[in-house]
């Protein structure tokens, strides 16, 4: 039974800065521990979180949400060392962070290069593609402060359109998928072109922005290659409006 895996500990409070699209109907969330500055990814033993956990659907999760995790069990699976197994009844929304405090915490935990975040295990696995092998790496989540503007675009070379971003940390030129849930239709998780255009406008106008980055669960792009935890852009944050919630960005 689930209760045998749960330890009673001091509650943890996290500020949500990762809110991402998975397969249709499912989401992934993570936040910054307000005490330690470390990232935490709450997961359920019963399976992935669904869109029912979003604030717009009566749940606790959106960008800037302050979440209380009352009972949990650490379940690291490198590079996903941030995973905490939490019963759904012990995930509580306690409020929304003030924008200034949210941005301050992002800047405190942000790094300026991918290697500073993910370490030597970061692999170059294709033209402008990066990732890490399963079982390797110290973290799978981090924040990157960019010196140059990134570019969001739609890749139509696959069977379905995909949102991607080209960006540079000054050392590595990257091209990665964008899983920011705010850029997708919530009903079917397809790209929302109006919101993508709106987000690109924010990118061009912003004087400072930070990316919440993550490494995916391992998968192989083709049978002849080993699975990789792929680098992806989880969310985009702007100094002008640090907390951009799903309800805020709707056209």
C-alpha positions as CSV (number, residue, x, y, z in Angstrom):
1,X,0.0,0.0,0.0
2,X,1.1,3.5,-0.7
3,X,1.2,4.5,3.0
4,X,4.2,2.2,3.7
5,X,6.4,4.3,1.4
6,X,5.7,7.6,3.0
7,X,7.9,9.1,5.7
8,X,6.6,11.8,8.0
9,X,9.0,14.8,7.7
10,X,8.9,18.5,7.9
11,X,6.7,19.8,5.1
12,X,8.4,21.2,2.1
13,X,7.2,24.4,0.3
14,X,8.0,24.8,-3.4
15,X,7.4,27.7,-5.8
16,X,6.3,26.4,-9.2
17,X,8.5,27.5,-12.1
18,X,8.2,24.4,-14.3
19,X,4.8,23.6,-15.9
20,X,5.1,21.4,-18.9
21,X,3.1,19.4,-21.4
22,X,3.6,15.7,-21.6
23,X,1.4,13.3,-23.7
24,X,-2.2,14.4,-24.2
25,X,-3.9,15.0,-21.0
26,X,-0.8,14.7,-18.8
27,X,1.4,17.4,-17.3
28,X,4.7,17.6,-15.3
29,X,5.4,20.2,-12.7
30,X,8.4,21.2,-10.6
31,X,9.3,24.0,-8.3
32,X,12.1,25.6,-6.2
33,X,12.3,24.7,-2.6
34,X,11.7,28.1,-0.8
35,X,14.2,27.1,1.9
36,X,17.1,25.5,0.1
37,X,16.7,26.8,-3.5
38,X,16.9,23.2,-4.8
39,X,14.4,22.0,-7.4
40,X,11.7,19.4,-6.5
41,X,9.5,17.5,-8.9
42,X,6.4,16.0,-7.2
43,X,5.2,12.8,-8.7
44,X,2.4,10.4,-7.9
45,X,2.8,6.6,-7.4
46,X,-0.5,6.1,-9.2
47,X,0.9,7.7,-12.4
48,X,1.5,11.0,-14.1
49,X,-0.3,14.2,-13.1
50,X,-3.3,15.2,-15.3
51,X,-4.6,18.5,-16.4
52,X,-7.1,18.2,-13.6
53,X,-4.3,19.4,-11.3
54,X,-4.2,22.8,-13.0
55,X,-5.5,25.8,-11.2
56,X,-7.9,26.5,-14.1
57,X,-9.4,23.1,-13.4
58,X,-9.6,23.5,-9.7
59,X,-6.2,22.1,-8.9
60,X,-3.1,23.6,-7.3
61,X,-0.7,24.0,-10.1
62,X,0.2,27.0,-12.2
63,X,3.3,29.2,-12.6
64,X,4.0,31.0,-9.3
65,X,1.9,28.7,-7.1
66,X,3.3,28.0,-3.6
67,X,2.7,24.3,-2.9
68,X,3.0,22.6,0.4
69,X,4.1,19.0,0.3
70,X,3.2,17.4,3.6
71,X,4.3,13.8,3.2
72,X,6.7,12.5,0.6
73,X,9.4,9.9,-0.2
74,X,12.5,10.7,-2.2
75,X,12.8,8.6,-5.3
76,X,15.9,9.8,-7.3
77,X,16.5,8.2,-10.7
78,X,19.5,10.0,-12.2
79,X,19.5,12.4,-13.8
80,X,16.0,12.9,-12.3
81,X,17.4,13.3,-8.7
82,X,14.6,15.9,-7.9
83,X,11.7,13.4,-7.9
84,X,9.6,13.2,-4.7
85,X,6.8,10.7,-4.4
86,X,3.8,12.5,-2.9
87,X,0.3,11.3,-2.1
88,X,-2.2,13.5,-4.0
89,X,-4.0,14.4,-0.8
90,X,-0.8,15.9,0.6
91,X,-0.3,18.4,-2.2
92,X,-1.8,21.7,-1.1
93,X,-1.9,25.2,-2.8
94,X,-1.1,27.8,-0.1
95,X,-1.0,30.9,-2.3
96,X,0.8,32.6,-5.2
97,X,4.3,34.1,-4.9
98,X,4.6,37.9,-5.2
99,X,6.1,38.6,-8.6
100,X,9.2,40.3,-7.2
101,X,9.9,37.4,-4.9
102,X,9.4,34.9,-7.7
103,X,11.9,36.7,-10.0
104,X,14.4,37.2,-7.1
105,X,14.3,33.4,-6.5
106,X,14.8,32.6,-10.2
107,X,17.8,34.9,-10.4
108,X,19.3,33.3,-7.2
109,X,19.2,29.8,-8.6
110,X,19.9,30.6,-12.3
111,X,23.2,29.8,-14.0
112,X,24.8,31.2,-17.2
113,X,25.8,28.0,-19.0
114,X,24.2,24.6,-19.5
115,X,27.3,22.9,-18.1
116,X,27.0,24.8,-14.8
117,X,23.5,23.3,-14.5
118,X,23.8,19.8,-15.8
119,X,27.6,19.2,-15.4
120,X,30.0,17.2,-17.5
121,X,27.3,14.6,-18.3
122,X,25.7,17.0,-20.8
123,X,26.1,15.2,-24.2
124,X,26.1,16.6,-27.7
125,X,23.7,14.2,-29.4
126,X,23.1,15.7,-32.7
127,X,23.2,19.1,-34.5
128,X,22.4,21.6,-31.7
129,X,20.8,18.8,-29.6
130,X,21.9,18.0,-26.1
131,X,21.0,15.5,-23.3
132,X,22.3,12.9,-20.8
133,X,22.3,9.2,-20.7
134,X,20.0,7.5,-18.2
135,X,21.7,6.8,-14.8
136,X,24.1,9.7,-15.4
137,X,24.0,13.3,-14.1
138,X,23.4,15.1,-10.9
139,X,20.2,17.1,-11.8
140,X,17.5,17.2,-14.5
141,X,16.2,20.7,-13.7
142,X,17.6,24.1,-13.7
143,X,17.3,27.8,-14.7
144,X,19.4,29.5,-17.4
145,X,19.9,33.2,-17.7
146,X,20.4,34.3,-21.3
147,X,22.5,37.1,-22.6
148,X,21.1,36.9,-26.1
149,X,17.5,36.6,-27.3
150,X,16.2,33.1,-28.1
151,X,13.9,32.3,-31.0
152,X,10.7,30.2,-30.7
153,X,9.5,28.6,-33.9
154,X,7.3,25.8,-35.2
155,X,9.0,22.7,-36.6
156,X,6.9,21.1,-39.3
157,X,9.3,18.4,-40.4
158,X,7.7,15.8,-38.1
159,X,4.3,14.1,-38.4
160,X,2.8,16.8,-36.1
161,X,3.9,20.5,-35.7
162,X,6.3,20.9,-32.7
163,X,7.3,24.0,-30.8
164,X,11.1,24.5,-30.6
165,X,13.6,27.1,-29.5
166,X,17.0,28.1,-30.7
167,X,19.2,29.7,-28.0
168,X,22.8,30.0,-26.9
169,X,24.4,30.1,-23.5
170,X,27.5,31.8,-25.0
171,X,29.3,28.5,-25.4
172,X,26.8,26.0,-26.8
173,X,24.3,26.6,-29.6
174,X,21.1,24.8,-28.8
175,X,17.9,23.8,-30.5
176,X,15.4,22.1,-28.1
177,X,11.7,21.3,-27.9
178,X,9.6,23.7,-25.9
179,X,7.1,22.0,-23.5
180,X,5.8,25.1,-21.9
181,X,2.2,24.2,-21.2
182,X,1.1,27.8,-21.6
183,X,1.8,27.5,-25.4
184,X,-0.6,24.6,-26.0
185,X,-4.3,24.1,-26.2
186,X,-5.2,22.5,-22.9
187,X,-8.0,20.4,-24.4
188,X,-5.8,18.5,-26.9
189,X,-2.2,19.8,-26.1
190,X,-1.7,20.9,-29.8
191,X,0.4,24.1,-30.3
192,X,-1.5,27.3,-29.9
193,X,-0.2,29.6,-32.6
194,X,-1.7,32.7,-31.2
195,X,0.0,32.2,-27.8
196,X,3.3,31.3,-29.5
197,X,3.2,34.6,-31.4
198,X,2.3,36.4,-28.2
199,X,5.2,34.7,-26.4
200,X,7.6,35.7,-29.1
201,X,6.5,39.3,-28.7
202,X,7.4,39.1,-25.0
203,X,10.8,37.6,-26.0
204,X,11.5,40.6,-28.3
205,X,10.4,43.2,-25.9
206,X,11.8,41.8,-22.6
207,X,14.9,43.3,-21.1
208,X,15.7,40.1,-19.2
209,X,14.5,36.6,-19.4
210,X,15.2,33.2,-17.7
211,X,14.5,29.7,-19.1
212,X,13.4,26.9,-16.9
213,X,15.1,23.9,-18.4
214,X,14.7,20.1,-17.9
215,X,15.9,16.7,-19.1
216,X,13.1,14.5,-20.5
217,X,12.4,10.9,-19.4
218,X,14.7,8.7,-21.5
219,X,13.6,7.8,-25.0
220,X,15.3,6.9,-28.3
221,X,14.7,8.9,-31.5
222,X,15.2,5.8,-33.6
223,X,15.8,2.0,-32.8
224,X,19.5,2.0,-33.6
225,X,20.3,4.6,-30.9
226,X,20.4,4.3,-27.1
227,X,17.8,6.2,-25.1
228,X,18.7,9.7,-24.0
229,X,17.3,12.2,-21.5
230,X,16.8,15.1,-23.9
231,X,17.3,18.7,-23.1
232,X,14.0,20.7,-23.3
233,X,12.8,24.2,-22.6
234,X,10.1,23.8,-19.9
235,X,9.2,27.4,-19.4
236,X,10.1,31.0,-20.3
237,X,10.0,33.8,-17.6
238,X,10.2,37.6,-18.1
239,X,11.3,40.3,-15.7
240,X,8.5,42.5,-16.8
241,X,5.9,39.9,-15.8
242,X,7.6,37.2,-13.9
243,X,4.4,35.2,-13.1
244,X,2.6,34.6,-16.3
245,X,-0.2,32.1,-15.5
246,X,-2.2,30.1,-17.9
247,X,-5.2,32.4,-17.5
248,X,-3.0,35.5,-18.1
249,X,-1.7,34.4,-21.5
250,X,-4.9,33.4,-23.1
251,X,-5.5,35.5,-26.3
